[in-house]
Amino acid sequence: MSRFGSIGARLYRGEVGYDFVAKRKIWYGLSILITITAIVGLAVQGLNMGIEFKGGAVFNTPKTSVSVAQAETYAEEASGHDAIVQKLGNDTLRIQVSELDTAQADKVSAQLAEDLKVDPDLITGELVGPSWGEQIANKAWTGLGVFMLLVVLYLAVAFEWRMAVAALIALIHDLTITVGVYALVGFEVTPGTVIGLLTILGYSLYDTVVVFDGLKEGAKDITKQTRYTYSEVANRSLNGTLVRSINTTVVALLPVAGLLFIGGGFLGAGMLNDISLSLFVGLAAGAYSSIFIATPLVADLKEREPQMKALKKRVLAKRAQAAAKGESPDLADDSGEPQDEEHSDTAPAGAVVGQRGRGRGGRPSGRRR
């Protein structure tokens, strides 16, 4: 078994773990820094909206040896407006010019054919009105709002309102980062981008719901024991699903990376860039937020409850009592009686342990009788 596979198996069995929840202030600070950077980029750079949203014309040329920079110059001189040129995989060009009407588009097409030295009949044009883009944007915002509302209602019913709030914050976090990256790199925002943004919401929720489901199960009757606080149970649930979250994210990112770097970069397929960049950034941000944001936020909210505050006091008091007696608090049951280390079925949250328990997910100790 590989080293990573061995670590993954130990994480799943609870033999090793990392205390994500205890270090939540670090993750919060990092997320705030990334989010501020995204917002500043959005405010300074702004989004490069495609003609689908602001109106204009798109011209597709046949194969030409003219460079992208020279084609931009020709298009701007012919139209009097800013132009965006993309070179496609077969050395054809896609030229976008904003704010053109039908008559102007015909003149620009003829001038481009002359400047690029190509047959005018081989240049195809498409005119897009700004009202169509406005309708698309309004529908996207409506879809996003309905989606968020349904997510909050479902999580509040299936789990609890604290988990719904944490998941909503994680979703907003992911969307803000993805939109900020678009602003910083200057990629064009098209309907494909909107599709990608709506798609990542489901991926972002997937890992979060998996962790929440494990946390809900692990926190059942939590106040009837004095071994773990809620934050420690949350951390154990997070570690238990960590390998699965990493595996599913990597498997999802690999084909998206192929679309982004091979399809968009080498083949020059512009539409692939629009969709794949939002998917790539959103998937990575979603995996991060499910581990470092959503679960720690739930723990923070739950620890404010009087019952959980009382539980934490009992757990800390029991540990202090055990430490005074020179005993390990994790080897005592809830009645205060010490247990045999070999039969302990749990490990302290975030700690590396060496015992081989007989509890859930553990293996027999192999002790000979």
Residue pairs with C-beta under 8 A, 6 or more apart in sequence:
1 9
7 16
7 243
8 243
10 16
11 17
11 239
11 240
11 242
11 243
12 240
12 243
12 361
13 361
13 362
13 363
14 236
14 239
14 240
14 346
14 347
14 361
14 362
15 347
15 352
15 353
15 356
16 352
16 353
17 235
17 236
17 239
17 347
17 349
17 350
17 351
17 352
18 239
18 242
18 350
19 235
19 349
19 350
20 27
20 235
20 238
20 239
20 291
20 292
20 295
20 296
20 350
21 231
21 232
21 234
21 235
21 238
21 295
21 296
21 299
21 349
22 231
22 235
22 350
24 292
24 296
24 297
24 299
24 300
27 292
27 293
27 296
28 293
28 296
30 292
31 173
31 289
31 292
31 293
34 177
35 173
35 176
35 177
35 180
37 180
38 176
38 177
38 179
38 180
38 181
38 183
38 184
39 176
39 180
41 180
41 181
41 183
41 184
42 179
42 180
42 183
44 183
45 183
45 184
45 186
46 183
47 179
47 182
47 183
47 189
48 84
48 182
48 183
48 186
48 187
48 188
48 189
49 133
49 188
49 189
50 96
50 133
50 188
50 189
50 190
50 191
50 274
51 57
51 58
51 96
51 97
51 98
51 128
51 133
52 128
52 132
52 133
52 136
52 190
52 191
53 130
53 133
53 134
53 136
53 137
53 189
54 98
54 99
54 130
54 133
55 98
55 99
55 128
55 129
55 130
55 131
55 133
56 81
56 96
56 97
56 98
56 99
56 100
56 127
56 128
57 96
57 97
57 100
57 104
57 105
57 108
57 125
57 126
57 127
57 128
58 94
58 95
58 96
58 125
58 126
58 128
59 75
59 93
59 94
59 95
59 96
59 97
59 108
59 109
59 112
59 123
59 124
59 125
60 92
60 93
60 94
60 95
60 123
60 124
60 125
61 71
61 92
61 93
61 94
61 95
61 112
61 116
61 118
61 122
61 123
62 92
62 118
62 119
62 122
62 123
63 90
63 91
63 92
64 71
64 91
64 92
64 93
64 116
64 117
64 118
65 91
66 74
66 93
66 115
66 116
66 117
68 85
68 86
68 87
68 93
71 85
71 93
71 95
71 116
72 83
72 84
72 85
74 111
74 112
74 115
74 116
75 83
75 85
75 95
75 97
75 108
75 112
76 82
76 83
76 97
78 107
78 108
78 111
78 112
78 115
79 97
79 100
79 104
79 108
81 97
81 98
81 99
81 100
82 97
82 98
83 95
83 96
83 97
84 95
84 96
84 188
85 93
85 94
85 95
85 96
86 93
86 94
86 268
86 270
87 93
87 268
88 94
88 267
88 268
88 269
88 270
89 266
89 267
89 268
89 269
93 116
94 270
95 112
97 105
97 108
100 108
100 127
101 127
102 127
105 125
105 127
106 125
109 120
109 123
109 125
110 120
112 123
113 119
113 120
113 122
113 123
136 191
136 194
137 194
140 194
140 197
140 198
143 198
144 197
144 198
144 201
147 198
147 201
148 168
148 171
151 164
151 167
151 168
151 171
151 201
151 205
152 164
152 165
152 167
152 168
153 164
154 164
155 163
155 164
155 167
155 209
155 212
156 163
156 164
159 212
159 213
159 216
162 298
162 301
162 302
163 212
163 215
163 294
163 298
165 297
165 301
166 208
166 293
166 294
166 295
166 297
166 298
166 301
167 205
167 208
167 209
167 212
167 294
169 293
169 294
169 297
170 204
170 208
170 286
170 289
170 290
170 293
170 294
170 297
171 201
171 204
171 205
171 289
173 285
173 289
173 293
174 200
174 201
174 204
174 282
174 285
174 286
174 289
175 197
175 200
175 201
175 282
177 281
177 285
178 197
178 200
178 278
178 281
178 282
178 285
179 197
181 277
181 281
182 189
182 193
182 277
182 278
185 277
187 193
187 273
187 274
187 277
188 270
188 273
188 274
189 274
190 271
190 274
192 271
192 274
192 275
193 274
193 275
193 277
193 278
195 275
196 274
196 275
196 276
196 277
196 278
196 279
196 282
197 278
197 282
199 278
199 279
199 282
200 278
200 279
200 282
200 283
200 285
200 286
201 282
203 252
203 279
203 282
203 283
203 286
204 282
204 283
204 285
204 286
204 289
204 290
205 286
206 248
206 286
207 241
207 245
207 248
207 249
207 286
207 287
207 290
207 291
208 286
208 289
208 290
208 294
208 295
210 241
210 244
210 245
210 290
211 237
211 238
211 241
211 245
211 290
211 291
211 294
211 295
212 294
212 295
212 298
214 237
214 240
214 241
215 233
215 234
215 237
215 238
215 295
215 298
217 237
218 233
218 234
218 236
218 237
219 230
219 233
219 234
222 228
222 230
222 233
222 311
223 307
223 308
223 310
223 311
224 334
225 334
226 311
226 314
226 315
226 318
226 334
227 315
227 318
227 329
227 330
227 334
227 346
228 236
228 315
228 346
228 349
229 303
229 308
229 311
229 312
229 315
230 299
230 302
230 303
230 308
230 311
230 312
231 299
231 302
231 303
231 349
232 348
232 349
232 350
233 349
234 295
234 296
234 298
234 299
234 302
235 295
235 299
235 349
235 350
236 349
237 295
238 291
238 295
239 349
239 350
242 291
245 287
245 290
245 291
246 287
249 283
249 284
249 286
249 287
252 283
253 280
253 283
253 284
256 276
256 279
256 280
256 283
257 276
257 280
259 272
259 275
259 276
259 279
260 272
260 273
260 276
260 277
260 280
263 269
263 272
263 276
264 270
264 272
264 273
264 276
264 277
302 308
303 309
303 312
318 329
318 332
318 336
319 329
321 336
322 328
322 329
322 332
323 329
327 338
328 341
330 344
330 346
330 347
330 348
331 338
331 339
331 340
331 341
331 344
332 338
332 339
333 339
341 355
342 355
342 356
342 357
342 358
342 365
342 367
343 357
343 358
343 365
344 355
344 357
344 359
345 357
345 358
345 359
345 360
345 362
346 357
346 359
347 353
347 355
347 357
356 362
356 363
356 364
356 365
356 366
357 365
358 364
358 365
